[in-house]
Amino acid sequence: MDSETFEKSRLYQLDKSTFSFWSGLYSELEGTMILICGGIPFLWNLSGQISGRAGFGPEYEIVQSLVFLLLATLFSALTGLPWSLYNTFVIEEKHGFNQQTLGFFFKDAIKKFIVTQCILLPVTSLLLYIIKIGGDYFFIYAWLFTLVVSLVLVTIYADYIAPLFDKFIPLPEGELKQQIEVMAKSIDFPLTKVYVVEGSKRSSHSNAYFYGFFKNKRIVLFDTLLEDYSALNKEPVEGEEGENEETKSKTKNKKQGCKNEEVLAVLGHELGHWKLGHTIKNIIISQDYS
């Protein structure tokens, strides 16, 4: 790594660390003030009033709980919005990583909130019902339910949830795909498909990950990781609208992305987590803590 790149990385991490400190401090202060000022009882009573006006009395505690959860997550999203805006359009923009427009940012935030509620509210209602009818051993049934939900979400996320936000395309046949398949085979990784996700419309950061259970593993590469596929290396077409306009693609002297051997090094790190059983271990540890 040359000294210029190192210095850029150092300054970026300093800015991120400072931001993390202040945003974390605000979060602690906000939570403390909510407790001191009785924010939770107030929100619960407000939820009861709203559900009551809709024809659901106090006996419909699950309905009231869902209204409470909706209001709480909405409050959290609104108070967290300035921090998210600052992180994206000040810090990330300052260091040349942001590729979003303000319109795209808000459209994405609204979509994330709606999708989250579509998952969170039904799951919470089932969990509350299990707690209500579970008797003395409700905590065991609740734990089993949350474990199953977690595994299902991990399984379906990349196939059904992530495509709502980003475009996934199969990695074209070629040298890179062959090299990835050879690497996967060398450690008996049950690879079925390799995808490229269009991450360049949000950020120039790059990454790779795998998902799936048992014999149905899939690998996802960010297009910003691949020198030959990154939209940031393409000349914008004059007058072209849509995604190119939203992502503000820029042609740079230094190409975005990595060469094949560098991509394999990044992917080798991720596959190492699988080979050493880190994913399963983390699931087990998280269940012990819960």
C-alpha positions in Angstrom: 0.0 0.0 0.0 1.4 3.4 -1.0 1.7 6.2 1.6 -1.1 8.2 -0.1 -3.6 5.4 0.0 -2.6 4.7 3.6 -3.2 8.3 4.6 -6.6 8.4 3.0 -7.6 5.2 4.8 -6.3 6.6 8.1 -8.2 9.9 7.8 -11.4 8.0 6.7 -11.2 5.7 9.7 -10.6 8.7 12.1 -13.8 10.4 10.7 -15.8 7.2 11.0 -14.5 6.7 14.6 -15.4 10.2 15.6 -18.9 9.9 14.0 -19.4 6.5 15.8 -18.5 8.1 19.2 -20.9 11.0 18.8 -23.8 9.0 17.3 -23.4 6.4 20.0 -23.4 9.0 22.8 -26.5 10.6 21.3 -28.2 7.2 21.3 -27.4 6.6 25.0 -28.6 10.1 25.9 -31.8 9.6 23.9 -32.5 6.2 25.6 -31.8 7.7 29.0 -34.2 10.6 28.4 -36.9 8.3 27.2 -36.7 6.3 30.4 -36.5 9.4 32.7 -39.4 11.2 31.0 -41.6 8.2 30.8 -41.5 7.9 27.0 -42.3 4.2 27.0 -45.5 4.4 29.1 -46.6 7.5 27.1 -46.1 5.6 23.8 -48.0 2.6 25.2 -51.0 4.7 26.2 -50.9 6.5 22.9 -50.9 3.1 21.1 -54.0 2.1 23.2 -55.8 5.2 22.2 -55.1 4.7 18.5 -56.1 1.0 18.6 -59.2 1.9 20.6 -60.3 4.4 18.0 -59.9 1.6 15.4 -62.3 -0.6 17.4 -59.7 -2.7 19.3 -60.2 -2.4 23.1 -57.7 -3.2 25.9 -58.3 -7.0 25.4 -56.6 -6.8 22.0 -53.1 -6.4 23.6 -51.3 -7.8 20.6 -52.9 -5.1 18.3 -51.8 -2.4 20.8 -48.3 -3.9 21.0 -48.0 -3.8 17.2 -49.1 -0.1 17.1 -46.6 0.6 19.9 -43.9 -1.2 17.9 -44.8 0.7 14.7 -44.7 4.1 16.5 -41.4 3.2 18.3 -39.6 2.2 15.0 -41.0 5.3 13.3 -39.6 7.5 16.1 -36.3 5.7 15.9 -36.1 6.1 12.1 -36.8 9.9 12.3 -34.3 10.6 15.1 -31.7 8.5 13.3 -32.3 10.2 10.0 -30.0 13.2 10.6 -27.2 10.9 11.6 -27.7 8.8 8.5 -27.7 11.8 6.3 -24.5 13.2 7.8 -22.8 9.9 7.5 -23.8 9.5 3.8 -23.6 13.0 2.5 -20.8 14.4 4.6 -18.4 11.7 5.7 -18.8 9.3 2.8 -19.0 12.2 0.3 -15.9 13.8 1.7 -13.9 10.6 1.2 -15.3 9.9 -2.3 -17.4 6.9 -1.4 -21.0 8.1 -1.7 -22.8 7.5 -5.0 -26.3 8.4 -3.9 -28.4 11.4 -4.7 -30.7 12.8 -2.0 -33.8 11.5 -3.8 -32.4 8.0 -4.1 -31.5 8.1 -0.4 -35.0 9.0 0.8 -36.6 6.5 -1.6 -34.4 3.8 -0.3 -35.0 4.8 3.3 -38.8 4.7 2.9 -38.6 1.3 1.1 -36.4 -0.1 3.9 -38.9 1.1 6.5 -41.9 -0.5 4.7 -40.1 -3.8 4.1 -39.0 -3.9 7.7 -42.5 -3.4 9.0 -43.9 -6.1 6.7 -41.5 -8.6 8.3 -41.3 -7.2 11.9 -45.1 -6.8 12.6 -46.3 -10.3 11.6 -43.3 -12.0 13.3 -43.9 -10.0 16.5 -47.6 -10.8 16.5 -46.8 -14.5 16.3 -44.2 -14.2 19.0 -46.6 -12.4 21.3 -49.3 -15.0 20.7 -46.8 -17.8 21.6 -45.9 -16.0 24.8 -49.6 -15.5 25.6 -50.5 -19.2 25.2 -47.2 -20.7 26.1 -47.8 -21.2 29.8 -44.9 -21.7 32.2 -42.5 -22.7 29.5 -43.4 -19.9 27.1 -39.7 -18.9 26.9 -38.7 -22.2 25.4 -41.3 -21.9 22.6 -40.4 -18.2 22.1 -36.7 -19.1 21.7 -37.4 -21.9 19.2 -39.7 -19.6 17.2 -37.1 -16.8 17.1 -34.4 -19.3 16.1 -36.5 -20.6 13.2 -37.3 -17.1 12.1 -33.7 -16.1 12.1 -32.7 -19.2 10.0 -35.5 -18.5 7.6 -34.6 -14.9 7.1 -30.9 -15.7 6.6 -32.0 -18.3 3.9 -34.4 -16.0 2.0 -32.7 -12.7 2.4 -30.5 -12.6 -0.7 -33.1 -14.3 -2.9 -36.3 -12.4 -1.9 -35.4 -9.3 0.2 -32.1 -7.9 -1.1 -33.4 -7.9 -4.7 -36.0 -5.4 -3.7 -33.2 -2.9 -3.2 -30.4 -4.0 -5.6 -30.1 -5.8 -8.9 -28.5 -9.2 -8.8 -27.2 -10.8 -12.0 -25.3 -14.1 -12.5 -21.5 -13.7 -12.9 -20.9 -14.3 -16.6 -18.9 -17.3 -17.7 -15.2 -16.5 -17.9 -11.8 -16.8 -16.1 -13.0 -15.3 -12.8 -16.0 -17.6 -12.5 -13.8 -20.7 -13.3 -11.2 -19.6 -10.7 -14.0 -19.1 -8.1 -15.4 -22.6 -8.8 -11.9 -24.2 -8.5 -11.4 -22.4 -5.2 -14.8 -23.6 -3.9 -14.1 -27.1 -5.0 -10.7 -27.2 -3.3 -12.4 -26.8 0.2 -15.6 -28.7 -0.7 -17.7 -25.6 -0.6 -21.1 -26.6 -2.1 -21.3 -23.7 -4.6 -24.4 -23.5 -6.8 -24.4 -19.9 -8.2 -22.3 -16.8 -8.3 -24.0 -13.4 -8.4 -22.9 -9.8 -9.0 -24.9 -7.2 -7.0 -25.1 -3.6 -8.2 -23.7 -1.9 -5.2 -22.2 1.0 -7.1 -25.5 2.9 -7.1 -25.0 3.5 -3.4 -21.3 3.5 -2.6 -17.9 2.7 -4.1 -17.2 0.4 -1.1 -16.8 -3.2 -2.1 -17.4 -6.5 -0.5 -18.3 -10.2 -1.0 -20.3 -12.7 0.9 -22.0 -16.1 0.7 -25.3 -17.4 1.9 -27.5 -20.5 2.0 -27.7 -23.7 4.0 -26.6 -27.2 3.4 -25.8 -28.0 -0.3 -27.2 -24.8 -1.7 -24.5 -22.2 -1.2 -24.3 -19.0 -3.3 -21.6 -16.3 -3.6 -22.4 -12.6 -4.1 -19.8 -10.2 -5.3 -20.3 -6.4 -5.3 -19.8 -4.9 -8.7 -17.4 -2.4 -7.2 -15.2 -5.2 -6.2 -14.7 -6.3 -9.8 -12.6 -4.1 -12.1 -14.3 -5.5 -15.2 -17.9 -5.0 -14.0 -17.9 -1.9 -11.9 -20.3 0.8 -13.2 -17.9 3.4 -11.8 -15.4 2.5 -14.6 -17.9 3.1 -17.4 -18.3 6.3 -19.3 -21.8 7.7 -18.6 -23.9 7.9 -21.7 -24.8 11.4 -22.6 -28.5 12.1 -21.9 -29.0 8.7 -20.3 -31.5 8.8 -17.4 -32.5 6.5 -14.6 -29.9 4.6 -12.6 -26.9 6.2 -14.2 -28.2 9.6 -13.2 -29.0 8.5 -9.7 -25.7 6.8 -9.0 -23.7 9.7 -10.4 -21.3 7.4 -12.0 -17.9 9.0 -12.6 -15.0 7.9 -14.7 -11.8 8.1 -12.8 -8.2 7.8 -13.8 -7.7 5.0 -11.3 -10.0 2.1 -12.0 -12.4 1.0 -9.4 -12.2 -2.6 -8.3 -9.7 -5.5 -8.1 -8.0 -7.8 -10.4 -9.0 -11.5 -10.4 -6.3 -12.6 -7.9 -7.3 -9.8 -5.5 -10.9 -10.8 -5.8 -10.0 -14.4 -5.0 -8.1 -13.2 -1.9 -11.1 -11.3 -0.6 -13.4 -14.3 -1.4 -10.9 -16.7 0.2 -11.3 -14.7 3.5 -15.1 -15.2 3.4 -14.9 -18.9 2.5 -12.4 -19.3 5.3 -15.2 -18.3 7.7 -17.3 -21.2 6.3 -14.4 -23.7 6.4 -13.7 -23.0 10.0 -17.4 -23.1 11.0 -17.6 -19.5 12.1 -21.2 -19.0 10.8 -22.6 -22.0 12.8 -20.5 -21.0 15.9 -21.9 -17.4 15.7 -25.5 -18.7 15.5 -24.9 -21.0 18.5 -23.2 -18.2 20.5 -26.0 -15.7 19.7 -28.6 -18.2 20.9 -26.7 -18.7 24.2 -26.8 -15.0 24.8 -30.5 -14.7 23.9 
